[in-house]
Amino acid sequence: MALPLKYSLRSLKNRKTATAMTVLGIAAATATILAVQGLLLGVQQVNVGTGSEQDILVLRKGALSEAGSSVSLDEARQLRSISQLAERDGNSMVSAELITALNLPRLEGGGKANVSLRGITERERDWRQSFEIVEGRPFRAGLHEVTVGRAISRRFEGLDLGQEIPVGQTRLKVVGLFEAGDSAYDSEIWGDFDVLRGAFHRQGYSSVTLRAATADAVPAILESVEQQSAGTLKARTYPEHFARQSEAVEQLVGSSFLLAVILGIGAAFAAANTMYAAVSQRVSEIAVLRSLGFRRKSILFAFLLESAFLGLLGGGLGALLTFGLSLIGWETGTMNPYLFAEQAFSLVFTPASLVTGLVFGLAIGGFGGLFPAIGAARKPVLEALRAT
């Protein structure tokens, strides 16, 4: 004979304080798990969303990133002569750029960190993926002006419209804020190539970007880069290059899973304590149920149902909290080990995140209630009756 569902629901209602505390504990653990998962998705979105299969990045062989690479003027000139490149306004779509870093203070006293500064020409800037000025205007050639990725401007001091950034003996004025389709470029500052090269006394370039005319032309272009440079340069498609950078950042963010695991264990013990307390308080009920003919399996199921319900409530609440953070556009950032510069990204919440939250909460509740439920089901009838 099975116990009615309302029996378990009434039991939870009678223990409001313990029920609420357990649900909140499970919600905190679930929200932490989903937040870390959402940030990992955000890192992947930023890096995987940068460039396309037809974009090819050329670096010095052995360099791990653009910041650690160098391409000479002659090498860049030779790359422009490669066939099967896309064209725009009669010119091959080749962008030779300078990448360096500025050490800037974070907002709200968060110390200092590097921010990537990219030198690029006006023509090459405008065909970069999803580039759009959202405040102010683009920088102009020959002037000490920069545009700043909106995502990184919200994390560092001195990057608001109209402010000036000190660079050696010169100052760069922020004339615009841009967005670049939630890509890695949103974490950068862009200025005129010739101005920045003069400010940093640099010769040559850091990297060269080539755009293939078609996806089928990519293998031939990769081979041409290798042949023309006699093996001194290496070329990768943007998805391949940024996938490697994404792995490094994911390892840093993923270390936060340890905190989530600890919270999950704590929440499971909280659920177990709640259910053990429920068993000790309901010895007389268990005795009456057994004497009325309810089987041990029914009692076991009833107590498991209570703990599972607590887990679902906590998991759902944790998912709701994480969803709320994604709605308000919660952003964070961390150092990209390849770039040695800050990379900003947002928390991403998907339908799969909701399922994960509910399953995680259910697992915590079920595990926490398993042993108390077994104890309740195994309690001898005579012992329970004496306790009444």
C-alpha positions as CSV (number, residue, x, y, z in Angstrom):
1,M,0.0,0.0,0.0
2,A,1.5,3.4,-1.1
3,L,1.5,6.5,1.0
4,P,-0.4,9.4,-0.5
5,L,1.6,12.3,-2.0
6,K,0.0,14.9,0.4
7,Y,1.6,13.1,3.3
8,S,5.1,14.0,2.1
9,L,4.0,17.6,1.2
10,R,2.4,18.1,4.6
11,S,5.5,16.9,6.3
12,L,7.6,19.5,4.5
13,K,5.1,22.2,5.3
14,N,5.2,21.4,9.0
15,R,9.0,21.9,9.0
16,K,9.2,25.3,7.2
17,T,12.4,26.5,8.7
18,A,14.4,23.4,8.1
19,T,12.9,23.0,4.6
20,A,13.7,26.6,3.7
21,M,17.3,26.3,4.9
22,T,17.9,23.1,3.0
23,V,16.4,24.5,-0.2
24,L,18.6,27.6,0.0
25,G,21.7,25.5,0.5
26,I,20.9,23.4,-2.5
27,A,20.1,26.6,-4.5
28,A,23.5,28.1,-3.6
29,A,25.3,25.0,-4.8
30,T,23.3,24.8,-8.0
31,A,23.7,28.4,-8.8
32,T,27.5,28.1,-8.4
33,I,27.6,25.1,-10.7
34,L,25.5,26.9,-13.3
35,A,27.4,30.1,-13.0
36,V,30.7,28.3,-13.7
37,Q,29.1,26.4,-16.5
38,G,27.7,29.7,-17.9
39,L,31.0,31.4,-17.7
40,L,32.7,28.6,-19.6
41,L,30.0,28.9,-22.3
42,G,30.7,32.6,-22.3
43,V,34.5,32.0,-22.9
44,Q,33.7,29.7,-25.7
45,Q,31.3,32.1,-27.3
46,V,33.8,34.9,-27.2
47,N,36.6,32.9,-28.7
48,V,34.8,30.7,-31.1
49,G,32.8,33.7,-32.3
50,T,35.9,35.5,-33.4
51,G,36.6,35.4,-37.2
52,S,35.3,32.9,-39.6
53,E,36.6,29.8,-41.4
54,Q,37.9,32.0,-44.2
55,D,40.0,34.2,-41.9
56,I,43.6,33.1,-41.5
57,L,46.0,34.4,-38.9
58,V,49.8,34.5,-39.7
59,L,52.3,34.6,-36.8
60,R,56.0,34.1,-36.4
61,K,56.7,30.4,-36.0
62,G,56.9,29.4,-32.3
63,A,54.8,32.4,-31.2
64,L,51.8,31.4,-29.0
65,S,49.9,34.7,-29.6
66,E,49.8,37.9,-31.6
67,A,51.5,39.7,-28.7
68,G,54.5,37.4,-28.9
69,S,54.8,37.5,-32.6
70,S,56.7,39.6,-35.2
71,V,56.2,39.8,-39.0
72,S,58.6,42.0,-41.0
73,L,57.6,44.6,-43.6
74,D,58.9,42.4,-46.4
75,E,57.1,39.3,-45.1
76,A,53.9,41.2,-44.9
77,R,54.4,42.6,-48.5
78,Q,54.9,39.1,-49.8
79,L,51.7,37.8,-48.0
80,R,49.7,40.4,-49.9
81,S,50.7,38.7,-53.2
82,I,49.2,35.3,-52.3
83,S,46.5,34.3,-54.7
84,Q,42.9,33.3,-53.9
85,L,42.5,36.0,-51.3
86,A,39.2,37.9,-51.1
87,E,39.1,41.4,-52.4
88,R,37.4,44.6,-51.4
89,D,37.4,47.8,-53.4
90,G,40.0,46.3,-55.7
91,N,42.4,45.4,-52.8
92,S,43.3,42.0,-51.3
93,M,41.7,41.6,-47.9
94,V,45.0,41.5,-45.9
95,S,45.3,43.2,-42.5
96,A,48.9,43.7,-41.1
97,E,48.5,44.7,-37.4
98,L,50.4,45.7,-34.3
99,I,49.5,44.2,-30.9
100,T,50.8,45.4,-27.6
101,A,49.4,45.8,-24.1
102,L,48.6,48.6,-21.7
103,N,48.7,48.1,-17.9
104,L,45.6,49.8,-16.6
105,P,43.8,50.0,-13.2
106,R,40.6,48.0,-12.9
107,L,37.5,49.7,-11.7
108,E,36.6,49.7,-8.0
109,G,40.1,49.1,-6.7
110,G,40.7,45.7,-8.4
111,G,44.4,46.3,-9.0
112,K,46.0,46.5,-12.5
113,A,45.9,44.3,-15.5
114,N,47.0,44.3,-19.1
115,V,44.6,45.3,-21.9
116,S,45.3,44.5,-25.5
117,L,46.0,47.5,-27.8
118,R,45.6,46.8,-31.5
119,G,47.1,49.0,-34.2
120,I,45.1,48.8,-37.4
121,T,44.3,51.0,-40.4
122,E,40.9,52.5,-41.1
123,R,40.3,50.4,-44.2
124,E,41.2,47.1,-42.5
125,R,39.3,48.0,-39.4
126,D,36.0,48.4,-41.1
127,W,35.9,44.9,-42.6
128,R,36.6,43.2,-39.3
129,Q,33.8,40.9,-38.1
130,S,30.7,42.6,-36.8
131,F,32.6,45.8,-35.9
132,E,30.1,48.6,-35.0
133,I,30.6,51.9,-33.2
134,V,27.9,52.2,-30.5
135,E,29.0,55.5,-28.9
136,G,31.1,58.3,-30.3
137,R,32.9,57.8,-33.7
138,P,35.8,55.7,-35.2
139,F,39.4,56.8,-34.7
140,R,40.9,58.8,-37.6
141,A,44.1,58.0,-39.4
142,G,47.2,60.0,-38.2
143,L,45.5,61.1,-34.9
144,H,46.2,60.1,-31.4
145,E,42.8,58.5,-31.0
146,V,41.4,55.1,-30.0
147,T,38.1,53.2,-29.9
148,V,37.5,50.9,-27.0
149,G,35.6,47.6,-26.8
150,R,32.6,48.3,-24.7
151,A,33.0,45.1,-22.7
152,I,36.5,46.0,-21.5
153,S,35.5,49.7,-21.0
154,R,33.2,48.5,-18.2
155,R,36.1,46.8,-16.4
156,F,38.9,49.4,-16.4
157,E,39.4,53.0,-15.4
158,G,40.0,55.7,-18.0
159,L,38.3,54.0,-20.9
160,D,35.1,56.1,-21.1
161,L,34.3,58.3,-24.0
162,G,36.4,61.5,-24.0
163,Q,39.0,60.3,-21.5
164,E,42.7,60.1,-22.4
165,I,45.0,57.1,-21.9
166,P,48.7,57.9,-21.2
167,V,51.1,55.9,-23.4
168,G,54.7,56.9,-22.8
169,Q,55.2,60.5,-23.8
170,T,51.8,60.7,-25.6
171,R,48.2,60.4,-24.8
172,L,45.5,58.5,-26.7
173,K,42.0,60.0,-26.6
174,V,39.0,57.7,-26.4
175,V,36.7,58.9,-29.2
176,G,34.4,55.9,-29.5
177,L,33.2,52.6,-28.0
178,F,32.6,49.6,-30.3
179,E,31.1,46.2,-30.2
180,A,32.4,43.3,-32.3
181,G,29.7,40.6,-32.1
182,D,30.6,39.3,-28.6
183,S,34.0,38.3,-29.9
184,A,37.5,38.5,-28.4
185,Y,37.8,42.0,-30.0
186,D,35.4,43.3,-27.5
187,S,38.2,43.1,-24.9
188,E,40.6,45.3,-27.0
189,I,41.5,48.9,-27.7
190,W,42.0,49.9,-31.3
191,G,44.0,52.8,-32.7
192,D,45.7,53.9,-35.9
193,F,48.6,51.6,-36.8
194,D,51.1,54.3,-37.8
195,V,50.4,56.3,-34.6
196,L,50.8,53.3,-32.3
197,R,53.9,52.1,-34.1
198,G,55.5,55.5,-33.5
199,A,54.4,55.7,-29.9
200,F,55.9,52.3,-29.1
201,H,58.9,52.6,-31.5
202,R,58.1,49.4,-33.2
203,Q,59.2,48.1,-36.6
204,G,57.2,45.7,-38.6
205,Y,54.0,44.0,-37.5
206,S,52.8,41.6,-34.9
207,S,50.5,39.5,-37.1
208,V,48.8,39.5,-40.5
209,T,45.2,38.4,-41.2
210,L,44.3,37.0,-44.6
211,R,40.8,36.4,-45.8
212,A,40.3,33.6,-48.3
213,A,38.0,34.2,-51.3
214,T,36.3,30.9,-50.5
215,A,36.4,28.3,-47.8
216,D,37.9,25.9,-50.4
217,A,40.8,28.2,-51.0
218,V,42.0,28.0,-47.3
219,P,44.2,24.9,-47.6
220,A,46.1,26.4,-50.6
221,I,46.6,29.7,-48.8
222,L,47.9,28.0,-45.7
223,E,50.4,26.1,-47.9
224,S,51.4,29.3,-49.7
225,V,52.3,31.0,-46.4
226,E,54.5,28.1,-45.4
227,Q,56.3,28.1,-48.8
228,Q,56.8,31.9,-49.1
229,S,58.2,32.3,-45.6
230,A,60.4,29.2,-45.9
231,G,58.9,27.9,-42.6
232,T,59.6,31.1,-40.6
233,L,55.9,31.9,-40.4
234,K,52.9,29.8,-39.5
235,A,49.3,30.2,-40.4
236,R,46.1,28.9,-38.8
237,T,42.4,29.5,-39.4
238,Y,40.8,31.8,-36.8
239,P,38.6,29.0,-35.3
240,E,41.8,26.9,-34.7
241,H,43.7,29.7,-33.2
242,F,41.0,31.0,-30.9
243,A,40.0,27.5,-29.9
244,R,43.5,27.1,-28.4
245,Q,43.2,30.4,-26.5
246,S,39.8,29.3,-25.3
247,E,41.2,26.2,-23.7
248,A,43.6,28.2,-21.6
249,V,41.0,30.5,-20.3
250,E,38.6,27.6,-19.7
251,Q,41.1,25.9,-17.5
252,L,41.3,29.0,-15.3
253,V,37.6,29.4,-15.0
254,G,37.0,25.7,-14.7
255,S,39.1,25.7,-11.5
256,S,36.1,27.3,-9.8
257,F,34.3,23.9,-10.1
258,L,36.1,22.9,-6.9
259,L,34.1,25.5,-5.0
260,A,30.9,24.3,-6.6
261,V,31.7,20.7,-5.6
262,I,32.4,21.7,-2.0
263,L,29.1,23.6,-1.9
264,G,27.4,20.6,-3.4
265,I,28.7,18.3,-0.7
266,G,27.7,20.7,2.0
267,A,24.2,21.0,0.5
268,A,23.9,17.2,0.4
269,F,24.8,17.0,4.1
270,A,22.3,19.7,4.9
271,A,19.6,17.7,3.1
272,A,20.7,14.6,5.0
273,N,20.5,16.4,8.4
274,T,17.1,17.7,7.5
275,M,15.8,14.3,6.7
276,Y,17.5,12.6,9.7
277,A,15.8,15.2,11.9
278,A,12.5,14.4,10.2
279,V,12.9,10.7,10.9
280,S,13.7,11.3,14.6
281,Q,10.7,13.6,14.9
282,R,8.3,11.2,13.2
283,V,9.1,7.9,15.0
284,S,5.5,7.7,16.2
285,E,4.2,8.4,12.7
286,I,6.3,5.6,11.3
287,A,5.1,3.2,13.9
288,V,1.5,4.0,13.2
289,L,2.1,3.7,9.4
290,R,3.7,0.3,9.9
291,S,0.9,-0.9,12.1
292,L,-1.6,0.2,9.6
293,G,0.0,-2.0,7.0
294,F,2.2,0.4,5.0
295,R,5.2,-1.5,3.8
296,R,8.8,-0.5,4.2
297,K,9.1,0.3,0.5
298,S,6.2,2.8,0.8
299,I,7.9,4.6,3.8
300,L,11.2,4.6,2.0
301,F,9.6,6.1,-1.1
302,A,7.8,8.7,0.9
303,F,11.0,10.0,2.6
304,L,12.9,9.9,-0.7
305,L,10.2,11.8,-2.3
306,E,10.5,14.5,0.3
307,S,14.2,14.9,-0.2
308,A,13.9,14.8,-4.0
309,F,11.3,17.5,-3.8
310,L,13.7,19.6,-1.7
311,G,16.4,19.0,-4.3
312,L,14.1,20.0,-7.2
313,L,13.1,23.2,-5.4
314,G,16.7,24.1,-4.6
315,G,17.8,23.2,-8.2
316,G,15.0,25.3,-9.7
317,L,15.7,28.2,-7.5
318,G,19.5,28.0,-8.3
319,A,18.7,27.9,-12.0
320,L,16.4,30.9,-11.6
321,L,19.1,32.9,-9.8
322,T,21.6,32.1,-12.6
323,F,19.1,33.0,-15.3
324,G,18.5,36.3,-13.6
325,L,22.3,37.0,-13.7
326,S,22.3,36.3,-17.4
327,L,19.3,38.5,-18.1
328,I,21.1,41.5,-16.5
329,G,24.2,40.8,-18.6
330,W,26.5,39.8,-15.8
331,E,30.1,40.1,-17.0
332,T,33.4,39.2,-15.7
333,G,36.9,38.6,-17.0
334,T,40.2,36.9,-16.4
335,M,43.7,37.0,-17.8
336,N,44.2,35.1,-21.1
337,P,47.5,33.2,-20.6
338,Y,48.3,33.4,-24.3
339,L,47.7,37.1,-24.6
340,F,48.9,38.1,-21.1
341,A,45.9,40.5,-21.2
342,E,42.4,40.6,-19.7
343,Q,39.6,39.0,-21.6
344,A,36.0,39.9,-20.8
345,F,33.1,37.5,-21.2
346,S,29.4,37.2,-20.1
347,L,27.5,34.5,-18.3
348,V,25.5,32.4,-20.8
349,F,22.3,30.6,-19.7
350,T,20.8,28.0,-22.0
351,P,17.8,25.5,-21.8
352,A,20.5,22.9,-21.1
353,S,21.5,24.9,-18.0
354,L,18.0,24.6,-16.6
355,V,18.1,20.9,-17.1
356,T,21.5,20.7,-15.5
357,G,20.3,22.7,-12.5
358,L,17.2,20.5,-11.9
359,V,19.2,17.3,-12.3
360,F,22.0,18.6,-10.0
361,G,19.5,19.6,-7.3
362,L,17.6,16.3,-7.6
363,A,20.9,14.4,-7.2
364,I,21.8,16.4,-4.1
365,G,18.4,15.9,-2.6
366,G,18.2,12.3,-3.5
367,F,21.6,11.5,-2.1
368,G,21.0,13.5,1.1
369,G,17.7,11.7,1.8
370,L,18.8,8.2,0.8
371,F,20.3,7.0,4.1
372,P,17.7,8.7,6.4
373,A,15.0,7.1,4.2
374,I,16.5,3.7,4.6
375,G,16.8,4.2,8.3
376,A,13.1,5.1,8.5
377,A,12.0,2.1,6.5
378,R,14.1,-0.3,8.5
379,K,13.0,0.9,11.9
380,P,11.4,-2.0,13.7
381,V,7.7,-1.6,14.5
382,L,8.0,-2.5,18.2
383,E,10.9,-0.1,18.7
384,A,8.9,2.7,17.1
385,L,5.8,1.9,19.1
386,R,7.8,2.0,22.4
387,A,9.2,5.4,21.3
388,T,5.6,6.7,21.2
